[in-house]
Amino acid sequence: MKPENSTADPETDLFGNSLLPMKNPRGRKAYAKSRANQKLGVDLRAGGMTHGEIATVPGCEEKTLRKYYTKGYSI
């Protein structure tokens, strides 16, 4: 006896309908850390800006700024 899903086409769902690409991907996009943003953050911090002000420059939250940019660097 064969399992039911062994003959299923990977391009169809359980009802035999063809799969369509998702229109809007779910969830928030991951933050992309870059060397340029890292250097900019260090320079802005040296200039006297707060973490909250620096976070608005690359377009991230203050929590994200601390998560990605404080390891080994003094932002």
Number of C-alpha atoms within 10 A of each C-alpha: 3 6 7 7 9 7 8 12 11 10 10 12 12 11 6 10 9 12 11 9 7 7 6 6 8 7 6 6 7 6 12 8 13 12 9 9 15 18 14 16 25 17 14 17 16 12 9 10 15 13 17 13 14 23 18 12 12 17 11 13 15 15 11 14 22 14 10 14 19 14 9 6 11 11 21
